[in-house]
Amino acid sequence: MSFNSEEDIAKHLIEFLSNDNKGQALLQDLKSNALDDESISKALRNILQVYFHTEVSGGQVDKIVNIARAHVVNVLLPKLKPEPQNIPGSGVKFNGRELDIETLHQLLKEKGRVVIYSEANSTGKTELARKYAQLAWEKKVYPGGICWLNGKRSDLKDQLIEFAKSKLELPIPEDLDLASKVNDFWSKWSKDDVLIVIDNVSISKYERLIDIIPLEDQHFTLLITIPDKSVDDRLLNDNFETLDLSPPEKDFLPSADEDTKDTEDNFIYVLLTTVILLVIVSGISVFVSYEVVDSEPWKTEFTENGWVVELLRSFLYFLGEIWIVFRVFRQDTREFFGLESPSSEYRKARNAVRLFAIAITIAAMVIVPYYHLYIAPERLASDWKEETDNNPELNYIKLESPQGFRAYILPYRIYLVYSLANYIVLWLPIIISTSYSALKDFTFLHEYRKRIGDKQNKIANLRYRQSFVFSPVDICNKIQDNFTNFSRMFVEKIGNYTSVFLVFCLGVTFELVVGRYTLAEKAIVWLFVGYIVWAVGILIFLLGYSYYENALQESRNLLLRVGCENLQGFEEENKVTRFISRVFDTYFSLYLGLIIIAVGLAVFGLAKVFD
């Protein structure tokens, strides 16, 4: 068969699809799968290549398809009516927000208008609104349609008209102004329940649109998301309910301005440099007190090479300070020195630790010099007299003599710099940073557990009302997941203190094995008092374990109340021994610290036996 033109071939193609059995089968397939012009054109090209390949050349295909497609779409295929929704698609993975979706649904059904915001600039406002709109459309909650408006664009009214034409196919008179077109659109839209979503809209754009949205019409439901951290009073005056997507820990996040970060880091580096210089000066002072002064009573009391041990102690404390103060608790160090503003919940803790630090510093500045200048020389002279009485070959030196000054007083005066540096520059920052961090974390766990508890109760209460996204099994799983998140948060918080524990064990072991030989009895007492004070900081945090137990008990009671299965499995998975096992499995430094302290105690015990 020959054809004179592309129009003849297109006409024959249409007849083939209309009358031929094979053509009608192909047309039925088109009805099932071809939903747009591109897919219809592709299908027609395939038909031409299979059934008309002898009559059609390559250059004719597109022209024939264009001619035939209009007839196929308008006559042979029934016109597909668009769905009355324009919810945008998203490639973002969005999981774990079922409670927020459920809360949003309940608020919208009860109040009719909701604004989503976040005090902590958290992401997900748009995704939550999109996910809710998709689920609501699937569940036919708003049979009249869902209109999504992009609040970042300035043409909100134009977007409404475009939705009316493309998705609702409403006849909008072109001779009206824009506001009149919108009013005409509202009057013609379905009287079934509809949802309007305005995403990421500023208050100024909202005010330009709100005068044309029929808020008083009960079948219109309005959901908006805003980029602001708080809800404007104008929205509250329009009776909007609020949904804050801030995480439970939002009140505990640092509030420092990012622009000040360089200044803060410079301060930290200056502080660290100052510490290094003071450590060097203290090292010089301890060397001079031993080797330059060369006091026989001093070296007898604290060993010939005691200065080496003293330097090792300073070096150990210095490494501990760098790791704990400037690495593990860096954020807390910034807050303590006022470089960042902590939340109101933490300010009391910071002020208390500041007062404690000031008191300790003043006490050290008074007690340490007094001891080194007055008490310690007399005790050294007394110990030397006892030593010379037992060893007649040694010469006793009176404290009041010129030789006594060099033998007893001068070494302590020079050594005073070393002592102050160790107590105030090295030891005190470690104690205060640990204490402040422990109080912060204790406060955090207290508040976080309370908020998680509130969240758990809300989920459990869904058991007794019609739920939008939760099934009974989902409710049980969500309660367990929330407790798992709290448990994970607690284990993460413990992580910082495992480093503190390791440094603590290294310090105690050093003193037990080596350091005790270079310390006077009073110094040993004061040193271990310092370790005890430091340990109190760790114990403050460990008191937070009671919150873990409370949260576990509350979650168990909720699971029991809701009637969840496998309650025994939940208890078994989260019992104390399992929790401790998870902590030790996560942080190897705990094993290492215990090994170090065990070795130190063993060496100390053996030394005492052989002494």
LUMMAR-286445 format. One record per residue (C-alpha): y, z, x negated; residue in one letter. Coordinates in Angstrom, 1 decimal. Each point is the difference from the previous one (the first is absolute). Layout:
BEGIN
Y, Z, X, residu
Y, Z, X, A
...
END
This chain:
BEGIN
Y, Z, X, residu
0.0, 0.0, 0.0, M
3.4, -0.9, -1.3, S
3.4, 1.5, 0.8, F
3.4, -1.5, -0.3, N
2.0, 3.1, -0.9, S
-0.1, 3.8, -0.6, E
1.0, 0.5, 3.7, E
-3.1, -1.9, 1.1, D
-2.2, 2.2, -2.2, I
1.6, 3.2, 1.2, A
-0.5, -1.2, 3.6, K
-3.6, -0.7, -0.6, H
-0.4, 3.4, -1.7, L
1.4, 1.7, 3.1, I
-2.4, -1.9, 2.2, E
-2.9, 0.9, -2.2, F
0.9, 3.7, 0.3, L
0.5, -0.3, 3.8, S
-3.0, -2.0, 1.0, N
-2.7, -0.2, -2.7, D
-2.6, 2.8, 0.0, N
0.4, 0.5, -3.7, K
3.8, -0.1, 0.3, G
-0.1, 2.6, 2.8, Q
-2.1, 2.3, -2.1, A
2.5, -0.4, -2.8, L
2.8, 0.8, 2.4, L
-1.7, 3.1, 1.2, Q
-0.3, 1.1, -3.6, D
3.7, -0.6, -0.4, L
0.7, 2.2, 3.0, K
-2.0, 2.8, -1.6, S
1.4, -0.1, -3.5, N
3.2, -2.0, -0.3, A
2.9, 2.3, 0.8, L
2.9, -1.8, -1.7, D
1.2, -3.4, -1.0, D
-1.3, 0.2, -3.5, E
-3.5, 0.8, 1.0, S
0.0, -2.7, 2.7, I
1.3, -2.6, -2.5, S
-2.8, 1.0, -2.4, K
-2.6, -0.4, 2.7, A
1.3, -3.4, 1.0, L
-0.1, -1.2, -3.6, R
-3.6, 1.0, -0.2, N
-0.8, -1.9, 3.2, I
1.7, -3.1, -1.3, L
-1.9, 0.1, -3.3, Q
-3.4, 0.4, 1.8, V
0.3, -2.2, 3.1, Y
2.8, -2.5, -0.9, F
-0.4, -0.4, -3.8, H
-0.6, -3.8, 0.2, T
3.2, -0.6, 2.1, E
2.4, 2.4, -1.8, V
1.4, -0.3, -3.5, S
1.3, 3.0, -2.0, G
3.7, -0.8, 0.7, G
-0.5, -0.1, 3.7, Q
-1.5, 3.4, 0.5, V
3.1, 2.2, 0.2, D
1.8, -2.3, 2.4, K
-3.1, -0.3, 2.3, I
-0.4, 3.8, 0.0, V
3.7, 0.6, 0.8, N
-0.3, -2.4, 3.0, I
-3.2, 1.4, 1.3, A
0.8, 3.7, -0.6, R
2.8, 0.2, 2.6, A
-2.3, -1.4, 2.7, H
-2.8, 2.3, -1.0, V
2.2, 3.1, 0.1, V
1.9, -0.8, 3.2, N
-2.8, -1.6, 2.1, V
-3.5, 0.6, -1.3, L
0.4, 3.5, -1.3, L
1.2, 2.8, 2.4, P
3.3, 1.5, -1.2, K
-0.7, 3.3, -1.8, L
2.3, 2.7, 1.3, K
1.4, 2.2, -2.8, P
-0.8, 3.7, -0.1, E
3.1, 2.1, 1.0, P
0.2, 1.8, -3.4, Q
1.4, -0.8, -3.4, N
-1.4, 2.8, -2.1, I
0.2, -1.1, -3.7, P
-3.1, -0.1, -2.1, G
-0.4, 2.1, -3.1, S
-2.2, -0.1, -3.1, G
0.6, 3.7, -0.6, V
-3.1, 2.2, 0.2, K
0.9, 2.8, 2.4, F
-2.5, 2.8, 0.4, N
-0.1, 3.7, 0.7, G
3.0, 0.2, 2.4, R
-1.9, 0.5, 3.2, E
1.8, 3.3, 0.8, L
3.4, -1.6, -0.4, D
-1.0, -2.9, 2.2, I
-1.4, 2.4, 2.6, E
3.2, 2.1, -0.1, T
2.2, -3.1, 0.3, L
-2.0, -1.2, 3.0, H
0.3, 3.3, 1.8, Q
3.7, 0.2, -0.7, L
0.6, -3.5, 1.2, L
-2.0, 0.5, 3.2, K
1.8, 3.3, 0.7, E
3.5, -0.8, -1.1, K
0.3, -3.8, 0.0, G
2.0, -0.2, -3.2, R
-0.8, 1.1, -3.5, V
1.7, -0.3, -3.4, V
-2.2, 0.1, -3.2, I
1.6, 1.2, -3.2, Y
-0.9, 1.8, -3.2, S
1.9, 2.8, -1.8, E
-1.8, -0.7, -3.2, A
0.5, -3.8, -0.1, N
-3.7, -0.5, 0.6, S
-1.3, -3.5, 0.6, T
-2.0, -1.0, 3.0, G
2.6, 0.2, 2.9, K
-0.3, -3.8, 0.6, T
-3.7, 0.0, -0.5, E
-0.5, 2.9, 2.5, L
2.1, -1.8, 2.6, A
-1.9, -3.3, -0.6, R
-3.4, 1.7, 0.1, K
0.9, 1.8, 3.2, Y
1.3, -3.2, 1.6, A
-3.2, -1.9, -0.9, Q
-2.2, 2.7, 1.4, L
2.1, 0.3, 3.1, A
-0.3, -3.7, 0.6, W
-3.7, 0.0, -0.5, E
-0.4, 2.9, 2.4, K
2.4, -1.7, 2.6, K
2.3, 3.0, 0.0, V
3.0, -2.2, 0.5, Y
-1.3, -3.0, 2.2, P
3.6, -1.3, 0.4, G
0.3, -0.7, -3.7, G
1.1, 1.3, -3.4, I
3.2, -1.2, -1.5, C
0.5, 0.6, -3.8, W
3.6, -0.2, -1.3, L
0.8, 0.0, -3.7, N
2.8, 2.5, -0.4, G
0.9, -1.3, -3.5, K
1.3, -3.3, 1.5, R
3.4, -0.1, 1.7, S
-1.1, -2.2, 2.9, D
-1.9, 2.5, 2.2, L
1.2, -1.6, 3.2, K
-1.0, -3.4, -1.2, D
-3.5, 1.4, -0.8, Q
-0.3, 1.2, 3.6, L
0.8, -3.5, 1.3, I
-2.4, -1.7, -2.4, E
-2.7, 2.4, 1.2, F
0.8, -0.8, 3.6, A
-0.3, -3.7, -0.6, K
-2.9, -0.2, -2.4, S
-2.3, 2.8, 1.2, K
0.9, 0.5, 3.7, L
1.1, -3.6, 0.7, E
2.8, 1.2, 2.2, L
2.7, -2.4, 1.0, P
3.3, 1.2, -1.5, I
3.1, -1.8, 1.1, P
1.7, -1.5, -3.0, E
3.5, 0.1, 1.5, D
0.1, 3.8, -0.2, L
1.5, 2.1, -2.8, D
-2.5, 2.0, -2.2, L
0.4, 3.3, 1.9, A
-0.5, -1.7, 3.3, S
-3.1, -1.8, -1.3, K
-1.4, 3.4, -1.0, V
0.7, 1.5, 3.4, N
-1.6, -3.0, 1.7, D
-3.0, 0.5, -2.3, F
-0.4, 3.6, 1.1, W
0.2, -0.9, 3.6, S
-2.8, -2.6, -0.3, K
-2.4, 1.9, -2.2, W
-3.1, 1.5, 1.5, S
0.2, 3.2, 1.9, K
-3.1, 1.3, -1.7, D
0.4, 2.5, -2.9, D
1.5, -1.6, -3.1, V
0.7, 1.3, -3.5, L
3.0, -0.9, -2.1, I
-0.2, 0.7, -3.7, V
3.1, -0.1, -2.2, I
-1.1, 0.4, -3.6, D
2.2, 1.3, -2.8, N
3.2, 0.0, 2.0, V
3.3, 1.6, -1.1, S
1.9, 2.1, 2.5, I
2.9, -2.5, 0.1, S
-2.4, -2.9, 1.0, K
-1.7, 2.3, 2.5, Y
3.3, 0.7, 1.7, E
0.8, -3.7, 0.3, R
-3.4, -0.6, 1.8, L
-0.5, 3.2, 2.0, I
2.6, -0.9, 2.6, D
-2.1, -3.0, 1.1, I
-3.4, 1.8, 0.0, I
-0.9, 1.4, 3.4, P
-0.9, 3.5, -1.3, L
-0.1, 1.4, 3.6, E
-2.6, -2.5, 1.1, D
-3.2, 2.0, 0.0, Q
-2.3, -2.9, -1.0, H
1.9, -0.6, -3.2, F
-1.2, 2.0, -3.0, T
2.1, 0.0, -3.2, L
-1.3, 0.7, -3.5, L
2.3, -0.2, -3.0, I
-0.3, 0.7, -3.7, T
3.0, 0.9, -2.1, I
0.5, 0.0, -3.8, P
1.9, 3.3, 0.1, D
-1.3, 3.4, -1.1, K
1.3, 1.6, 3.2, S
0.5, -1.0, 3.6, V
3.6, -0.7, 1.1, D
1.4, 2.1, 2.8, D
0.6, -3.2, 2.0, R
-3.7, -0.6, 0.2, L
-0.6, 3.5, 1.1, L
2.6, -0.3, 2.6, N
-1.9, -3.0, 1.4, D
-3.0, 2.3, 0.4, N
-2.1, -1.4, -2.8, F
-3.0, 2.1, -1.1, E
-0.4, 0.2, -3.8, T
-3.1, -0.6, -2.1, L
0.4, 1.0, -3.7, D
-2.5, -1.7, -2.3, L
0.8, 2.2, -2.9, S
-3.1, 1.4, -1.7, P
-0.9, 3.7, 0.5, P
1.4, 0.8, -3.4, E
3.3, -1.8, 0.6, K
2.1, 3.2, -0.4, D
-1.5, 0.6, -3.4, F
0.8, -3.3, -1.6, L
2.6, 0.0, -2.9, P
3.5, -1.0, 1.1, S
1.4, -1.1, -3.3, A
2.2, -3.1, -0.1, D
-1.7, -2.8, -1.9, E
3.2, -0.8, -1.8, D
0.0, 3.3, -1.8, T
-3.5, -0.4, -1.4, K
1.3, -1.2, -3.4, D
2.3, 3.0, -0.3, T
-2.9, 2.3, 1.0, E
-2.3, -1.5, -2.6, D
2.8, 0.4, -2.7, N
0.3, 3.6, 0.9, F
-3.8, 0.5, -0.3, I
0.0, -1.7, -3.4, Y
3.0, 2.1, -1.2, V
-1.9, 3.1, 1.1, L
-3.1, -1.1, -1.7, L
1.9, -0.8, -3.2, T
1.6, 3.5, 0.1, T
-3.4, 1.6, 0.3, V
-1.3, -2.0, -3.0, I
3.0, 1.0, -2.1, L
-0.5, 3.7, 0.9, L
-3.7, -0.2, -0.7, V
0.9, -1.4, -3.5, I
2.5, 2.8, -0.6, V
-2.5, 2.6, 1.2, S
-2.6, -1.5, -2.4, G
2.4, 0.4, -2.9, I
0.7, 3.6, 1.0, S
-3.7, 1.0, 0.1, V
-0.6, -1.7, -3.4, F
2.9, 1.8, -1.6, V
-1.0, 3.3, 1.5, S
-3.4, -0.3, -1.7, Y
0.5, -2.0, -3.2, E
3.6, 0.3, -1.0, V
0.5, 3.7, 0.8, V
-3.5, 0.7, -1.4, D
-0.4, 3.5, 1.4, S
-3.2, 1.6, -1.1, E
-0.2, 2.3, 3.1, P
0.7, -3.0, 2.3, W
-2.7, -2.2, -1.6, K
-2.5, 2.9, 0.1, T
0.7, 0.6, 3.7, E
0.0, -3.6, 1.1, F
-2.2, -1.7, -2.8, T
1.1, -2.1, -2.9, E
-0.1, -3.3, 1.8, N
1.1, 1.3, 3.4, G
2.9, -2.4, 0.1, W
-2.5, -2.9, 0.3, V
-1.6, 1.7, 3.0, V
3.5, 0.6, 1.5, E
0.9, -3.6, -0.5, L
-3.2, -1.1, 1.7, L
0.8, 2.3, 2.9, R
3.5, -1.6, 0.4, S
-1.5, -3.4, -0.3, F
-2.6, 0.8, 2.7, L
2.7, 1.4, 2.3, Y
2.2, -3.0, -0.7, F
-2.7, -2.4, 1.0, L
-0.7, 2.1, 3.1, G
3.6, -0.1, 1.0, E
0.3, -3.8, -0.5, I
-3.0, -0.5, 2.1, W
0.7, 2.5, 2.8, I
3.8, 0.1, 0.2, V
0.9, -3.6, -0.9, F
-3.1, -1.8, 1.3, R
-2.0, 1.8, 2.7, V
2.9, 1.7, 1.6, F
2.7, -2.4, -1.0, R
1.3, -0.4, 3.6, Q
0.2, 3.8, 0.4, D
1.8, 0.3, -3.3, T
2.7, -2.4, 1.3, R
0.4, 2.0, 3.2, E
0.1, 3.3, -1.8, F
2.9, -1.1, -2.2, F
1.8, -1.5, 3.0, G
-0.5, -3.7, -0.9, L
-1.6, -0.6, 3.3, E
0.5, 1.7, 3.3, S
-3.2, 1.6, 1.5, P
-0.6, 0.2, 3.7, S
1.3, 3.1, 1.8, S
-3.6, 1.4, 0.1, E
0.0, 0.0, -3.8, Y
3.5, 1.4, -0.8, R
-1.0, 3.6, 0.7, K
-2.9, -0.4, -2.5, A
2.3, -1.6, -2.6, R
2.6, 2.7, 0.4, N
-2.6, 2.8, -0.3, A
-1.5, -1.6, -3.2, V
3.5, -0.5, -1.4, R
0.8, 3.7, 0.5, L
-3.4, 0.9, -1.6, F
0.8, -2.3, -3.0, A
3.4, 1.5, -0.5, I
-1.4, 3.6, 0.2, A
-2.8, -0.9, -2.5, I
2.5, -1.7, -2.3, T
2.4, 3.0, 0.0, I
-2.9, 2.4, -0.5, A
-1.3, -2.1, -2.9, A
3.5, -0.2, -1.6, M
0.3, 3.8, 0.2, V
-3.6, 1.3, -0.6, I
-1.1, -2.5, -2.7, V
3.0, 0.5, -2.4, P
-0.1, 3.8, 0.6, Y
-3.7, 0.1, -0.9, Y
0.4, -2.2, -3.1, H
3.1, 1.8, -1.3, L
-0.9, 3.6, 0.6, Y
-3.5, 0.8, 1.3, I
-2.1, -2.6, -1.9, A
1.4, 0.9, -3.6, P
-0.8, 3.7, 0.6, E
-3.5, -0.8, 1.2, R
-0.6, -2.3, -3.0, L
1.3, 2.8, -2.3, A
-2.3, 2.5, 1.7, S
-3.0, -2.3, -0.2, D
0.8, -0.7, -3.7, W
0.1, 3.7, -0.8, K
-3.4, 0.4, 1.6, E
-1.3, -2.9, -2.0, E
1.4, 1.4, -3.3, T
-1.5, 3.5, 0.8, D
-3.4, -1.7, 0.3, N
0.6, -2.2, -3.1, N
1.7, 2.0, -2.8, P
0.4, -3.2, -2.1, E
2.6, -1.3, 2.5, L
3.6, 1.2, -0.2, N
1.6, 1.5, 3.0, Y
3.6, -1.2, 0.7, I
2.4, 2.1, 2.0, K
1.6, -1.6, 2.9, L
3.5, 1.2, -0.9, E
-0.1, -1.3, -3.5, S
1.3, -3.4, -1.1, P
-3.6, -1.1, -0.6, Q
-0.8, 1.2, 3.5, G
2.6, -2.4, 1.5, F
-1.7, -3.0, -1.7, R
-3.5, 1.3, 0.7, A
0.3, 1.0, 3.7, Y
3.4, -1.0, 1.6, I
0.8, -3.4, -1.5, L
-3.3, -1.7, 1.0, P
0.4, 1.0, 3.6, Y
3.6, -1.1, 0.1, R
-1.0, -3.5, -1.2, I
-3.1, 0.0, 2.2, Y
2.2, 0.8, 3.0, L
1.0, -3.6, 0.3, V
-3.7, -1.0, 0.2, Y
-0.7, 2.6, 2.7, S
2.9, -0.9, 2.2, L
-0.8, -3.7, -0.3, A
-3.6, 0.6, 1.0, N
0.8, 2.3, 3.0, Y
3.1, -1.8, 1.4, I
-0.2, -3.6, -1.2, V
-3.8, -0.6, 0.2, L
-1.7, 2.7, 2.1, W
2.6, 0.6, 2.7, L
0.3, -3.7, 1.1, P
-3.7, -0.2, 0.4, I
-0.1, 3.1, 2.2, I
3.0, -0.9, 2.2, I
-1.1, -3.6, 0.5, S
-3.5, 1.1, 1.0, T
1.4, 2.7, 2.3, S
2.4, -2.3, 1.7, Y
-2.6, -2.7, 0.5, S
-2.5, 2.5, 1.4, A
2.6, 1.4, 2.5, L
0.9, -3.6, 1.0, K
-3.6, -1.0, 0.5, D
-0.8, 3.3, 1.9, F
2.9, -0.8, 2.4, T
-1.1, -3.6, 0.3, F
-3.6, 0.9, 0.9, L
1.2, 2.5, 2.5, H
2.3, -2.5, 1.8, E
-2.4, -3.0, -0.4, Y
-2.9, 2.0, 1.5, R
2.2, 1.0, 3.0, K
1.0, -3.6, 0.6, R
-3.5, -1.3, -0.4, I
-1.1, 2.7, 2.5, G
2.6, -1.3, 2.5, D
-1.3, -3.5, -0.5, K
-3.6, 1.1, 0.5, Q
0.9, 1.7, 3.3, N
1.7, -3.1, 1.3, K
-3.1, -2.0, -0.8, I
-2.3, 2.5, 1.6, A
2.2, 0.1, 3.2, N
-0.6, -3.8, 0.4, L
-3.5, 1.0, 1.1, R
1.4, 1.1, 3.3, Y
2.3, -2.9, 0.8, R
-0.4, -3.8, 0.2, Q
0.2, -1.3, -3.5, S
1.4, -3.3, -1.1, F
-1.9, -0.5, -3.3, V
-2.2, 3.0, -0.4, F
-3.6, 0.4, 1.2, S
-1.7, 3.4, -0.1, P
-1.7, -1.0, -3.2, V
3.3, -1.1, -1.5, D
1.6, 3.3, 0.8, I
-2.8, 1.9, -1.9, C
0.3, -2.4, -2.9, N
3.7, 0.3, -0.2, K
-0.1, 3.8, 0.0, I
-2.5, -0.1, -2.9, Q
2.1, -2.7, -1.8, D
3.2, 2.1, 0.2, N
-1.8, 3.0, -1.5, F
-1.4, -2.2, -2.7, T
3.5, -1.1, -0.8, N
1.2, 3.6, -0.2, F
-2.9, 0.8, -2.3, S
0.8, -3.0, -2.2, R
3.6, 1.1, -0.2, M
-1.0, 3.5, -1.0, F
-2.3, -1.3, -2.7, V
2.8, -2.2, -1.3, E
2.3, 3.0, -0.2, K
-2.6, 1.9, -2.0, I
0.1, -2.7, -2.6, G
3.2, 1.1, -1.5, N
-1.3, 3.5, -0.5, Y
-3.1, -1.1, -1.7, T
2.2, -1.1, -2.9, S
1.7, 3.4, 0.1, V
-3.4, 1.7, 0.0, F
-1.1, -2.0, -3.1, L
3.1, 0.8, -2.0, V
-0.4, 3.7, 1.2, F
-3.5, 0.1, -1.3, C
1.0, -1.6, -3.4, L
2.8, 2.5, -0.4, G
-2.2, 3.1, 0.8, V
-2.8, -1.3, -2.2, T
2.4, -0.6, -2.9, F
1.3, 3.6, 0.2, E
-3.5, 1.4, 0.3, L
-1.4, -1.9, -3.0, V
2.9, -0.3, -2.4, V
3.4, 1.0, 1.3, G
-0.7, 3.8, 0.5, R
-0.1, 0.5, -3.8, Y
3.7, -0.9, -0.3, T
1.3, 2.1, 2.9, L
1.1, 3.6, 0.1, A
-1.6, 2.1, 2.7, E
3.1, -0.1, 2.2, K
0.2, -3.7, -0.4, A
-3.6, -0.4, 1.1, I
0.8, 2.0, 3.1, V
3.1, -2.1, 0.8, W
-1.8, -3.2, -0.7, L
-2.8, 0.7, 2.5, F
2.5, 1.3, 2.5, V
1.5, -3.5, -0.3, G
-3.4, -1.6, 0.6, Y
-0.5, 2.3, 3.1, I
3.4, -1.0, 1.4, V
-0.9, -3.7, -0.6, W
-3.3, 0.5, 1.8, A
1.9, 1.4, 3.0, V
1.5, -3.4, 0.4, G
-3.5, -1.5, 0.3, I
-1.1, 2.7, 2.3, L
2.9, -0.5, 2.3, I
-1.2, -3.6, 0.5, F
-3.6, 1.0, 0.4, L
1.1, 2.3, 2.9, L
0.6, -3.3, 1.7, G
-3.8, -0.4, 0.3, Y
0.3, 2.3, 3.1, S
1.7, -3.0, 1.6, Y
-2.9, -2.2, -0.7, Y
-2.3, 2.5, 1.6, E
2.3, 0.4, 3.0, N
0.2, -3.8, 0.4, A
-3.7, -0.3, -0.2, L
-0.5, 2.7, 2.7, Q
2.6, -1.6, 2.3, E
-1.6, -3.5, -0.4, S
-3.4, 1.5, 0.7, R
1.2, 1.7, 3.1, N
1.6, -3.2, 1.3, L
-3.1, -2.0, -0.6, L
-2.0, 2.7, 1.9, L
2.6, -0.1, 2.8, R
-0.1, -3.8, 0.3, V
-3.8, 0.0, 0.0, G
-0.5, -2.0, -3.1, C
-3.4, -0.6, -1.4, E
-1.1, 0.7, -3.6, N
2.1, 3.1, -0.3, L
-2.5, 1.5, -2.4, Q
0.4, -3.1, -2.3, G
3.7, 0.5, 0.0, F
-0.3, 3.7, -1.0, E
-2.6, -0.8, -2.7, E
2.2, -2.7, -1.5, E
3.1, 2.2, -0.2, N
-1.5, 3.4, -0.8, K
1.5, 2.0, -3.0, V
-2.7, -0.9, -2.5, T
0.4, -3.7, 0.8, R
3.8, 0.3, -0.4, F
-0.3, 1.7, -3.4, I
-2.5, -2.6, -1.1, S
2.5, -2.8, 1.0, R
2.7, 1.7, -2.0, V
-2.2, 0.3, -3.1, F
-1.3, -3.5, 0.3, D
3.6, -1.3, 0.2, T
1.4, 1.9, -2.9, Y
-2.0, 0.2, -3.2, F
2.7, 2.2, -1.6, S
-1.3, 2.9, 2.0, L
-3.4, -0.2, -1.7, Y
1.8, -0.4, -3.4, L
2.2, 3.0, 0.6, G
-3.0, 2.2, 0.9, L
-1.9, -1.2, -3.1, I
3.0, 0.8, -2.2, I
0.6, 3.5, 1.4, I
-3.8, 0.7, -0.2, A
0.0, -0.9, -3.7, V
3.1, 2.0, -0.6, G
-1.5, 3.1, 1.6, L
-3.3, -0.4, -1.9, A
1.8, -0.3, -3.3, V
2.2, 3.0, 0.8, F
-3.0, 2.1, 1.0, G
-1.9, -0.9, -3.2, L
3.1, 0.8, -2.1, A
0.3, 3.4, 1.7, K
-3.7, 0.8, -0.6, V
0.2, -0.9, -3.7, F
3.3, 1.8, -0.5, D
END
